[in-house]
Amino acid sequence: MLHLDDIASHEELFGWTGRLLSQVIEPLGRGETAHYSRAKGVTGAL
C-alpha cells in the first residue's frame, strides 16, 4: 500500500507526480514490482 504522504510533499507541490508515474504506476502496469523514493523531508514521524 502506498500512502501519498510518502511520495508527495508541500515543498514539491506537483513535482512528485512524475515520480509517482515512473516509479509506481508504470512498473505496476507492466506487472513489475514498484519501488519509490520518499519525498524530501518525509521522516515517517507522526
N, C-alpha and C positions, 0 to 999 in steps of 0.2 A: 504494500500500500504506500503510495506516495502522498505525502502531505504537501500541499502547495507552499506552505510556510517554509519548507526545506529548500525549495528552489527559487521562490520569489522573494523579493525584498523591497523595502521602501526606497532604498538607495538606488536601485536599478530601474524602478518603475516598470516599464515593459521590456527592458533589456533582457530579461530572463526567458522570454517566450521562444527565442531561437534555441536556447539551451534545452528547454523542455522538448521541443520538436526533435532536435538532433540526438539527444541523449536518452529520451524516453519513448516518445510516440513512434518515431521511425523504426528503431530496433524492435519494438513490440509488434509493429505492423509486419515486419519481416519474420516474426516468430522467434526472435532472438531475446536474450536476457537484456534488460535495460540497466544501465548504471548512470548515475548523475552526480555532479559535483554540487555541493551545497552552496547556497548563496553566501556572499561575503557577509560576515557579521552574524551568521546563524551559529549559535553556540549549543543549542539544544536545551538551554536553561529555560525554565518556566518563569 
